[in-house]
């Protein structure tokens, strides 16, 4: 690709304020001294055509083999559309979210399982947007081996994508952009150096010796046993409404006695108490005769030869 055409594009991008210097917040939350906003391209058809031509030239230079193209939503969609229409490449559209009606597909277009799709993107910092698109395409049976990007901020995207088997082909690199703008006296040397220092100090991917990529180490999950109060148990989402009510009563009374029944006849009055189940702990069965309280009555625990195990609620 001719350096002159790329240099011309850089100056035009600066002219239309697609390259901004100052303090801007990135998607990651980091403040950056330079911001690339290629969304403005849609207002400049000639410039958008120039970018599309350079993307096509890069395809030819790299001798890329693919069956369809897909622009990362949303800024790269018009670029992919122009290339698809002008050079008659089949195009696929990846949705950011599936509709809740119709086909509910995340990838629109005619899909032939096993074919290769070339991803087109406007700007990359970490490469996560390209990777997300690749994963969606792969889930529907397509292969993704290459991606072309207009602007690579040189903060680790190429290395990260390479670790996932995707080759990144940039049209413009951040350091190339800075050199062109400085030589054209659009920015001074100090501004260029400040941006360079920022890029070098804010790399998003580092290679680990031996396996080619650094994967965040997962910390061992140590499960802690938390003793919940009755009130806290009552608020749990998977607790039955009746159990929740009983737990609330137990909390209010500060007692494990959650059900009490006054009866007037002892015989047959409490069969549950005589047949303990796995959720019973203790039954207290004081009874009253119809003619008054029996003298000498005492708690009955018949049938409880063992203590049952209470389940965790």
C-alpha positions as CSV (number, residue, x, y, z in Angstrom):
1,X,0.0,0.0,0.0
2,X,1.5,3.4,-1.0
3,X,2.6,5.5,1.9
4,X,1.4,8.6,0.1
5,X,-2.2,7.4,0.0
6,X,-2.2,6.5,3.7
7,X,-0.5,9.8,4.6
8,X,-3.2,11.7,2.5
9,X,-5.9,9.8,4.4
10,X,-4.4,10.7,7.8
11,X,-4.4,14.4,7.0
12,X,-8.0,14.2,5.7
13,X,-9.1,12.4,8.8
14,X,-7.5,15.2,10.9
15,X,-9.3,17.8,8.7
16,X,-12.7,16.3,9.5
17,X,-12.0,16.0,13.2
18,X,-11.9,12.2,13.1
19,X,-8.6,12.5,15.0
20,X,-8.9,14.5,18.3
21,X,-6.2,15.6,20.8
22,X,-7.1,16.4,24.4
23,X,-8.5,14.4,27.3
24,X,-11.0,11.7,26.3
25,X,-12.4,8.7,28.2
26,X,-12.2,5.3,26.4
27,X,-14.7,2.5,26.7
28,X,-12.3,0.9,29.3
29,X,-12.6,4.1,31.5
30,X,-9.0,5.1,30.8
31,X,-8.4,8.8,29.9
32,X,-6.5,9.1,26.7
33,X,-4.7,12.1,25.1
34,X,-5.9,11.1,21.6
35,X,-9.3,9.9,20.4
36,X,-10.1,8.4,17.0
37,X,-13.7,9.0,15.9
38,X,-14.4,7.4,12.5
39,X,-18.1,7.7,12.9
40,X,-17.9,11.1,11.2
41,X,-17.0,9.3,7.9
42,X,-20.6,8.7,7.1
43,X,-20.9,12.5,6.5
44,X,-18.1,12.5,4.0
45,X,-18.9,10.1,1.2
46,X,-15.7,10.7,-0.8
47,X,-13.5,10.1,2.3
48,X,-15.5,6.9,3.1
49,X,-14.9,5.7,-0.5
50,X,-11.2,6.4,-0.1
51,X,-11.1,4.3,3.2
52,X,-13.0,1.5,1.5
53,X,-10.5,1.5,-1.4
54,X,-7.5,1.2,1.0
55,X,-9.2,-1.7,2.7
56,X,-9.7,-3.5,-0.6
57,X,-6.1,-2.8,-1.5
58,X,-5.0,-4.3,1.8
59,X,-7.1,-7.4,1.0
60,X,-5.2,-7.8,-2.3
61,X,-1.8,-7.2,-0.8
62,X,-2.2,-9.8,1.9
63,X,-3.9,-12.2,-0.6
64,X,-6.7,-12.8,1.9
65,X,-9.0,-15.7,1.1
66,X,-12.6,-15.4,2.3
67,X,-16.1,-16.1,1.3
68,X,-17.9,-13.1,2.9
69,X,-17.3,-9.9,4.8
70,X,-18.8,-8.7,8.1
71,X,-18.4,-5.2,9.5
72,X,-18.2,-4.9,13.3
73,X,-21.3,-3.0,14.4
74,X,-21.8,-0.2,14.0
75,X,-19.2,2.2,12.6
76,X,-17.6,-0.5,10.2
77,X,-21.0,-1.4,8.7
78,X,-21.1,1.2,6.0
79,X,-17.4,0.4,5.1
80,X,-18.3,-3.3,4.7
81,X,-21.4,-2.4,2.7
82,X,-19.4,-0.3,0.2
83,X,-16.8,-3.0,-0.3
84,X,-19.5,-5.7,-0.6
85,X,-21.4,-3.7,-3.2
86,X,-18.5,-2.5,-5.2
87,X,-16.6,-5.7,-5.4
88,X,-19.6,-8.1,-5.1
89,X,-18.5,-9.9,-1.9
90,X,-21.3,-11.5,0.0
91,X,-21.9,-9.7,3.2
92,X,-23.2,-10.7,6.7
93,X,-24.5,-8.4,9.4
94,X,-23.9,-9.2,13.0
95,X,-26.5,-7.9,15.4
96,X,-25.4,-6.7,18.8
97,X,-28.5,-8.2,20.2
98,X,-31.1,-10.6,18.9
99,X,-34.6,-9.4,18.2
100,X,-37.4,-11.0,20.3
101,X,-39.5,-11.6,17.2
102,X,-39.0,-12.9,13.6
103,X,-36.0,-15.2,13.1
104,X,-34.3,-13.9,16.3
105,X,-30.9,-14.3,14.6
106,X,-27.7,-12.7,15.6
107,X,-26.2,-13.0,12.1
108,X,-28.2,-11.8,9.2
109,X,-27.5,-13.0,5.6
110,X,-27.0,-16.4,3.9
111,X,-24.7,-18.6,6.0
112,X,-22.9,-21.5,4.5
113,X,-21.3,-23.5,7.4
114,X,-17.6,-24.0,7.0
115,X,-17.0,-20.9,4.9
116,X,-14.6,-18.1,5.9
117,X,-15.7,-14.6,6.9
118,X,-13.4,-11.6,6.9
119,X,-14.1,-9.1,9.6
120,X,-13.8,-5.3,9.0
121,X,-13.4,-2.9,11.9
122,X,-12.8,0.9,12.2
123,X,-10.6,1.2,15.3
124,X,-9.0,-1.3,17.8
125,X,-7.6,-0.8,21.2
126,X,-7.8,-4.2,22.9
127,X,-9.4,-6.1,20.0
128,X,-12.3,-7.3,22.1
129,X,-14.9,-6.0,19.6
130,X,-13.4,-8.1,16.8
131,X,-13.1,-11.1,19.0
132,X,-16.8,-10.8,20.1
133,X,-17.8,-10.6,16.4
134,X,-15.6,-13.6,15.5
135,X,-17.2,-15.7,18.3
136,X,-20.7,-14.9,17.1
137,X,-19.7,-15.9,13.5
138,X,-18.0,-19.1,14.7
139,X,-21.1,-20.1,16.7
140,X,-23.1,-20.3,13.4
141,X,-20.4,-22.4,11.8
142,X,-18.2,-19.9,10.1
143,X,-14.4,-19.6,10.2
144,X,-12.6,-16.4,11.0
145,X,-8.9,-16.1,10.3
146,X,-8.3,-12.5,9.4
147,X,-9.6,-9.0,10.3
148,X,-8.8,-5.6,8.6
149,X,-8.9,-2.5,10.7
150,X,-8.6,1.2,9.6
151,X,-6.8,2.3,12.8
152,X,-4.7,0.2,15.2
153,X,-4.0,2.1,18.4
154,X,-1.0,-0.3,19.0
155,X,-2.1,-1.2,22.5
156,X,-2.1,-5.0,22.2
157,X,-5.0,-5.8,19.9
158,X,-2.9,-7.6,17.2
159,X,-1.1,-9.7,19.8
160,X,-4.3,-10.7,21.6
161,X,-6.1,-11.6,18.4
162,X,-3.1,-13.6,17.2
163,X,-3.3,-15.6,20.4
164,X,-6.8,-16.5,19.3
165,X,-5.8,-17.5,15.8
166,X,-6.9,-14.2,14.1
167,X,-4.4,-12.1,12.0
168,X,-5.0,-8.3,12.2
169,X,-4.2,-6.2,9.1
170,X,-4.2,-2.4,9.9
171,X,-4.4,0.4,7.4
172,X,-3.0,3.0,9.8
173,X,-1.0,2.5,12.9
174,X,-1.0,5.0,15.8
175,X,2.8,5.7,15.4
176,X,2.4,6.2,11.7
177,X,-0.4,8.7,12.3
178,X,1.7,10.7,14.8
179,X,4.7,10.8,12.4
180,X,2.5,12.1,9.5
181,X,0.8,14.8,11.6
182,X,4.1,15.9,13.1
183,X,5.8,16.2,9.7
184,X,2.8,18.2,8.4
185,X,3.1,20.4,11.5
186,X,-0.4,19.6,12.6
187,X,1.0,18.7,16.1
188,X,4.2,19.5,17.9
189,X,6.9,17.1,19.0
190,X,5.8,17.2,22.6
191,X,2.2,16.2,21.8
192,X,3.5,13.4,19.7
193,X,5.8,12.2,22.4
194,X,3.0,12.4,25.1
195,X,0.8,10.2,23.0
196,X,3.6,7.7,22.3
197,X,4.3,7.5,26.0
198,X,0.7,6.9,26.8
199,X,0.4,4.1,24.2
200,X,3.5,2.4,25.5
201,X,2.4,2.7,29.2
202,X,-1.1,1.4,28.5
203,X,-0.7,-1.9,26.8
204,X,-3.7,-4.2,27.1
205,X,-2.0,-7.5,26.3
206,X,1.4,-9.0,27.2
207,X,2.8,-12.3,25.9
208,X,3.7,-15.0,28.4
209,X,6.9,-16.9,27.7
210,X,6.2,-20.5,26.7
211,X,2.5,-20.5,25.7
212,X,2.2,-17.3,23.6
213,X,-0.5,-15.6,25.6
214,X,-1.2,-14.4,29.0
215,X,-4.4,-15.7,30.5
216,X,-5.6,-14.1,33.7
217,X,-5.1,-16.6,36.5
218,X,-8.3,-17.7,38.1
219,X,-8.2,-17.5,41.9
220,X,-9.3,-20.6,43.8
221,X,-12.8,-20.2,45.0
222,X,-13.0,-21.0,48.7
223,X,-16.5,-21.6,49.7
224,X,-17.4,-20.0,53.0
225,X,-20.1,-21.4,55.1
226,X,-22.3,-18.6,56.3
227,X,-24.8,-19.1,59.1
228,X,-27.9,-17.2,58.1
229,X,-30.4,-15.9,60.6
230,X,-34.0,-17.0,60.3
231,X,-34.9,-13.6,59.0
232,X,-32.2,-13.8,56.3
233,X,-33.4,-17.3,55.3
234,X,-36.9,-16.0,55.0
235,X,-35.8,-13.5,52.4
236,X,-34.1,-16.0,50.1
237,X,-35.6,-16.2,46.6
238,X,-35.9,-20.0,46.6
239,X,-37.7,-20.3,49.9
240,X,-41.3,-21.4,49.8
241,X,-43.8,-18.7,50.9
242,X,-45.0,-20.9,53.8
243,X,-41.4,-21.7,54.9
244,X,-40.7,-18.0,54.7
245,X,-43.6,-17.2,57.0
246,X,-42.6,-19.8,59.5
247,X,-39.0,-18.5,59.5
248,X,-40.2,-15.0,60.1
249,X,-42.3,-16.2,63.1
250,X,-39.3,-18.1,64.5
251,X,-37.2,-14.9,64.2
252,X,-39.8,-12.8,65.9
253,X,-40.3,-15.3,68.8
254,X,-36.5,-16.0,69.0
255,X,-37.5,-19.7,69.2
256,X,-37.2,-22.9,67.2
257,X,-40.9,-23.6,68.1
258,X,-42.6,-22.5,65.0
259,X,-45.9,-24.5,65.1
260,X,-48.1,-24.9,68.2
261,X,-51.5,-26.5,68.4
262,X,-53.8,-26.6,71.4
263,X,-56.0,-29.7,71.4
264,X,-58.7,-31.0,73.7
265,X,-58.3,-34.7,73.0
266,X,-55.0,-36.5,73.4
267,X,-55.7,-39.7,71.5
268,X,-54.9,-39.3,67.8
269,X,-54.4,-35.7,68.1
270,X,-50.8,-35.6,66.9
271,X,-50.0,-38.5,64.6
272,X,-47.2,-36.5,63.0
273,X,-45.5,-36.3,66.4
274,X,-45.5,-40.1,66.6
275,X,-44.1,-40.5,63.1
276,X,-41.1,-38.2,62.9
277,X,-39.8,-37.3,59.4
278,X,-36.4,-36.0,58.3
279,X,-37.5,-32.4,58.9
280,X,-38.7,-32.9,62.5
281,X,-36.4,-32.2,65.4
282,X,-38.6,-32.4,68.5
283,X,-42.3,-32.5,69.2
284,X,-43.8,-31.2,72.4
285,X,-47.3,-32.4,73.0
286,X,-49.0,-30.9,76.1
287,X,-52.7,-31.6,75.9
288,X,-55.9,-30.3,77.5
289,X,-59.0,-32.3,78.4
290,X,-62.3,-30.7,77.5
291,X,-63.0,-30.4,81.3
292,X,-59.7,-28.6,82.1
293,X,-56.0,-29.0,82.2
294,X,-54.8,-32.5,83.3
295,X,-52.7,-32.5,86.4
296,X,-49.3,-34.1,86.0
297,X,-49.2,-33.8,82.2
298,X,-45.8,-33.5,80.7
299,X,-44.2,-33.0,77.2
300,X,-44.5,-36.1,75.0
301,X,-41.7,-37.1,72.7
302,X,-43.0,-40.5,71.7
303,X,-41.5,-41.9,68.5
304,X,-38.3,-39.8,68.6
305,X,-35.6,-42.3,69.2
306,X,-33.2,-40.2,67.0
307,X,-32.6,-36.6,66.2
308,X,-33.5,-35.9,62.6
309,X,-31.2,-33.9,60.4
310,X,-32.6,-30.4,59.4
311,X,-31.9,-29.4,55.9
312,X,-30.3,-26.0,55.1
313,X,-33.0,-23.6,53.9
